[in-house]
Amino acid sequence: MITRQKSGQLFDKALTLFPGGVNSPVRAFKSVDGVPLFIKKGDGCHIWDEDGNKFIDFCCSWGPLILGHNATSVREKIEQTLQNGTSFGAPTALENELGELIIKNNPFVEKIRFVSSGTEAVMSAIRLARGYTKRDKIIKFDGCYHGHADSLLVKAGSGLATLGTSSSAGVPESFSKETIVLPLNDREAVLKTVKEMGDQIACIIIEPIPANNGLLLQKRDYLEFLRRVCDEHGILLFFDEVISGFRVAFAGAAEYYGITPDIVSYGKIIGGGLPVGAYGASNEIMSHISPLGDVYQAGTLSGNPVAMAAGIAQLTECLKPGFYEDQEDRTKNFVDKINAHSKANGYTFEVFTVGSIFWLAFSDAEVIRSSAEIRAESMEDFKKLYAILLDKGIYLGPSGYEVGFVSKAHTAEILNEVAVKFCAALDELFQS
Ligand SMILES: *Cc1c(COP(=O)(O)O)cnc(C)c1O
């Protein structure tokens, strides 16, 4: 067992300062055993906690660190930018640089606006969709996460009601009734809803690669179907690419699948480990944002120069030829090894993957496309496996509903070593 003495002391202190001892809930380790590990430093694919334990990290700050921890080019660009101060609240050349880098390499965005988080990007873009279409309702899907804005903390209502109910206290029912929640991969549900009220729906928002509630890979033709439905009803197709953007391809799942959304949101990787989000669309749609248009949106620290610098450095690496192919190859190789071992031994366990994202599923289903297909009981197995993996020096996000991320720093050699340890962990779990 790894020692968590210092982490335990720090967590005790944190409990006196922050609700649940954390500043974002999943960090509290509530779905797995023990106190959360307090991380002292990271380098490449490794992290070290305050007790000196060293791990190979597959959480990668929940996705942003596609180059791994403390990447030299990112750190140097941040350090260089810092020499000139940290924030001006006035335009800087760095914003132009990052904006141009993205727009030049992304056919889906003609104009972009930088904000400071994924939540802020989605929230602002929903307002834009409503302002642009002059419609109030939105469709979202059960099993997709879009940050914690009020209109998106909504879950499916019971029975016949297609209107959502809030999934958090503090969200008025009057807000949540503007959000319609449908199951993923269910064409009938979409058709029925747009038939009834298509002319009231501003946008259909989806994670084109749903990766916040397991990895619920959708078929390409389902996404195409959504594109057609939107076109037929004057609804905007909103791809929330906060995870998938710059992850599965530079221009995200839209590029990966070759489907054109009307609005996109980005976060995570875009900021190179600093707080950046963004949303983008055509010139026409984006012209509705203030100061050009009547949809208001602003931010004191939006386009922060240090954060822009980190984004520029990271995305420049991502644009190098073969970057995404290499990410995907290494990940697939790693996953294939584990799956082969699991299958050979008849374990009820499979790793699902796309690009450099993977998800551990205690299932022998060939595909899992909706949240209803995830067995809640399987999270007990995840908890046991999590403890075994930690002991072997492998760190994942502390919840079985979360995905893992492979970075450029996870070399083929390291992934081979991890695969061996991982298979041993599965043996321990299933043979005990
Ligand atoms: C992480 C995430 C968000 C929220 O981003 P924050 O930066 O945590 O506010 C929104 N949408 C998706 C798809 C995400 O993965």
The ligand as a Gaussian input file, in Angstrom:
#p B3LYP/6-31G(d) Opt

LIG

0 1
 C      -14.544000      19.681000     -19.161000
 C      -15.718000      19.922000     -20.036000
 C      -16.515000      21.075000     -19.933000
 C      -16.301000      22.085000     -18.846000
 O      -15.067000      22.678000     -18.929000
 P      -14.455000      23.401000     -17.598000
 O      -13.184000      23.996000     -18.088000
 O      -14.292000      22.312000     -16.597000
 O      -15.444000      24.414000     -17.183000
 C      -17.523000      21.264000     -20.851000
 N      -17.761000      20.378000     -21.818000
 C      -17.033000      19.254000     -21.956000
 C      -17.323000      18.313000     -23.077000
 C      -16.000000      18.986000     -21.061000
 O      -15.302000      17.852000     -21.171000

